[in-house]
Amino acid sequence: MSRLRKTLLALIFSTLFLCTAFSADGPRKLVHRVTPIYPSTARQYQISGVVKLEVKVAADGSVHGTKVLAGHPMLTSSAVDAVSHWKFEPGPESVESVEVNFSR
């Protein structure tokens, strides 16, 4: 495999998906994160950006609902799919603001 190809593959697989969660009482610790899949069409058209979500977190830490607040329509579905499988530390039911960053 050529060096260029290896480098390109490394860049593709190391694409950063920076994800953070915030609440009024401070960030709720994320215990298990599922990385969103970068949609191939978005990658083809070089679309990147941040998807902002409002996430309802149950007392056991599971995600019970998501609402898209902002983001490119080609990226929002993938972000929602991934975040719906996230697990937060147990605590009182809360609503968290989450950002999922899709960068090329």
N, C-alpha and C positions, 0 to 999 in steps of 0.2 A: 504494500500500500504506500502510495507516495506521501511525502512529508506534508505537502499542501492538503491532500485529502484528509490526513490524520488531523491536521490543524483545524480544518473546516469541521470535521466531525466533533472534535473536542469543543469547538465554539458552540456548535449546535446543542450538544448535550450539556454544556455548562451554562446555558442560558439561564440567567438569574430570574427567579420568581420571588421577589421580596414581598413577604406577607406580614402584616402587622394587625393587631387587634387592640382597640382602645375602648374604654368605657368611662363613665363619669367618675367612677371611683379609682381609675387607673387601669392599666392594661390587665386583662385576665390572661393568665398563663395558658399558652397553647401547648397541649400535651401530644397531640398527633396531627400532623399536617399532611394533606394529600396535595401534591404538586399539580397544578392545572396543566392540561395539555395545550400547547400553543397551536391553535387551529392552523391547518396547512394553508388555507386560503389567506388568512391574515399574514402568515409568514411570506407567502408568495407575493402579496401586495405590500410587503414591508410595513405592516401596521403594527404599532406598538403603543404602549400607554398603560395607564393605571385604571383599574376597575374598582370603584368604591361601592361597598356593600354594607347594608345594615343586617346584622345577623342576630336572630333570637336564639339564645343559649339557655337550655334547660338546666335545672339544678344538678343533674348528673354530668353536665358538661357537653352533652350532645347538641348538635345544631338542629333546631326545630323549625327554622324558616329563614329565608333570605329575601332581601329586597334590594334591587339595583338602584343605587343613588346616582352613579355617573360611570361613564366608560364607553368605549367604542362598541357598537352593537356586535361586531365580529368577535369580540373578546369576552363579552359578558356571560354568555352561556357556559363557556369553559370554566370561568371563574366561579360561577354559581355551582356547577357540578362538583368542582373540587372542594369548595368550602363547605358544601352540605355534608361532606364526609369527615370534616375536621372534628377534633375532640378537644375541649377545653378542660381545665381543672374544675372539679366540682365546686359549687358555690351557689349562692342565691340566683334565681332566674335573672337574666340580664339581657340587655340589647347592646351588642358590640358593633363598633364601626371597624370595618376591615378594608384594607387596601391590598389588591393583588396587582403586582407590577409585571407586565409582559414587556420584556426588552429584547431587542434583536441581538 
